[in-house]
Amino acid sequence: SLAEMGIDLEAGGRVWSKPRVSKSENPYIRLLVKLYRFLARRTDSKFNKVILKRLNMTRKSKPPLSLSKLVKFMAKKKEGKIAVVVGTVTDDVRQYEVPKLTVCALRFTETARARITKAGGECLTFDKLALRSPLGKGTVLLRGPVKAREAERYFGRAPGVPGSHTKQRVRSKGRKFEKARGKRASRGYKA
């Protein structure tokens, strides 16, 4: 009878978690995903697998990286290597001098691109990187700060709990805002 029948699973069982696929409608990102899916499959390079994974990430997980952080991370022993960022490279006015850098990123802000090229550096796209370094040799893979979003400040233990650094959702931190004024003698007056 139907009640006694089980679920017809194909050999290999169920797949509980499938890799995330980009929902982006941007044709360039789609083509890059296609390219790096091929490279990840056909080469033994872990670099290509990581790039593919990051291309498929959400926008939240592809945070921008500022020029100052880029310069800091590429200092000392990293000269002559290609900095790779799966995200945007943004300008930073606090960075006075930009050294000669070769950077590959999904996009650059206009000022960041201008400053890198003015310093004698180079701004690459990922398809150019695949031609130049198909296995990721001579590259430094970088990421922007994922937890730097304003929204992240409100997550965590409840505000006011000991050891909590969570920002409370209050319009302002002044005397008039959520300070129990009128309800407690220590907060203005008690009615």
Phi, psi and omega in degrees: 000164183296325184296329183273350183284144178268193178268135180278096179266139173289159178302135183108348176075193181275151172258113184278324181230120177261150179296146182292136179247137183298135178264005183296141177263002180293119184297329181292318178295319179302315181292322178295321178298318178299313182298311184284338173293320177295312181296321181294326181283318189269348178244160179268012186281126178289331179307312181295325178293321180292317179299316179300316180299317182287328176296329182275358183287166177289166180296326179299324183273004176242062186289155180289153178242128182281159182298324181294319178294321180299315179297318181297315182289333184266006182287170175062252191280357187266010183295138179087353179266163180263124175279130182241122180233119175272083184165200182260142171257122183250158180281156176222114184292341180286343179270107184285307184250129178254122178285175179288118183230147169250115186236136174244126180212167178292318175206159178235144171287157185304314183292324179295316179298316181298318182290324179292315181289328178295327180280005180087011180273191185219140176248115183255157170257167185291332178290325176292323179295321180297327177285319185282319182220078186296336180257001180081020179287138178071029179240158174236116183273122184239160176224153174278171181284111184291325186270011184275359180293149178302321183299329183296337182291337182271352182271152177122199180296154184301139179297137181101340177286140180304135180083004180267136176243025182282138180281134181276150181273080180236145182301318180205163182260022183284179181299326187276353189253110174050051178243014180059037181290132182091347181254344185215135184299328181286353182240060179098282178202164177241123182273000000 
